[in-house]
Amino acid sequence: MGEEVKLLDFWPSMFGMRVKIALAEKGVAYEYVEQDLRNKSPLLLQMNPIHKQIPVLIHNGKPICESSIIVEYIDEFWKDKAPLLPSDPYERAQARFWVDFIDKKIYESAKKIYTKKGEEQEGGKKEVIEILKQLEQVLGEKAYFGGECFGYLDIGLIGFSSWFYAYETIGNFSIEAECPKLISWVKRCLEKESVSNSLPDPKKVCESLLQFKKRFD
């Protein structure tokens, strides 16, 4: 009997994108199950009863929740191909630290760009640029955050890039003007099939976000 791998996700989720990329890097086939977050499925509620959120990876009937934890699980379980976390314990701890930083900072700051107006929106834009500049410093002159190899921290951030166009369109600013090295890194990541096939069209994300924004106008 083959392995059963399912991903419960919502297409614009940058957190779900992490899981798709990790599975693609490992060459793992899976069933994709799109979720309606306004009408959560019984399967989602059963598999993630605590947070009731996507993404959820179901592996042989057992659920794994929280995107960064799922990526680590994928790396540990399918360990014979494309290691995602650094082998050095210190480097591994650093990668985890910065993914945690991304999780705690970017989403909430960026949300102000499309849910707020005036000073609050401007504050959100400044926060996002400041966060991205910090990450640009971590990247430095390296090809990827882990050096020459695409890995865990790259996976942790790259999904957000599919939302950059929406942030820029709604907030009327340019991320590339502020963080050129980071945008070069985005373009480098998109050359990888595991990334380009896992990320949605930024214009489609923008359209979806503009529809969502109407609720706050």
Stockholm file with secondary structure:
# STOCKHOLM 1.0

chainA/1-217         MGEEVKLLDFWPSMFGMRVKIALAEKGVAYEYVEQDLRNKSPLLLQMNPIHKQIPVLIHNGKPICESSIIVEYIDEFWKDKAPLLPSDPYERAQARFWVDFIDKKIYESAKKIYTKKGEEQEGGKKEVIEILKQLEQVLGEKAYFGGECFGYLDIGLIGFSSWFYAYETIGNFSIEAECPKLISWVKRCLEKESVSNSLPDPKKVCESLLQFKKRFD
#=GR chainA/1-217 SS CCCCEEEEECTTCHHHHHHHHHHHHHTCCCEEEECCTTSCCHHHHHHCTTTCCSCEEEETTEEEESHHHHHHHHHHHTTTSSCCSCSSHHHHHHHHHHHHHHHHHHHHHHHHHHHCCHHHHHHHHHHHHHHHHHHHHHHTTCSBTTBSSCCHHHHHHHTTHHHHHHHHHHHTCCHHHHCHHHHHHHHHHHTSHHHHTTSCCHHHHHHHHHHHHTTTC
#=GC SS_cons         CCCCEEEEECTTCHHHHHHHHHHHHHTCCCEEEECCTTSCCHHHHHHCTTTCCSCEEEETTEEEESHHHHHHHHHHHTTTSSCCSCSSHHHHHHHHHHHHHHHHHHHHHHHHHHHCCHHHHHHHHHHHHHHHHHHHHHHTTCSBTTBSSCCHHHHHHHTTHHHHHHHHHHHTCCHHHHCHHHHHHHHHHHTSHHHHTTSCCHHHHHHHHHHHHTTTC
//
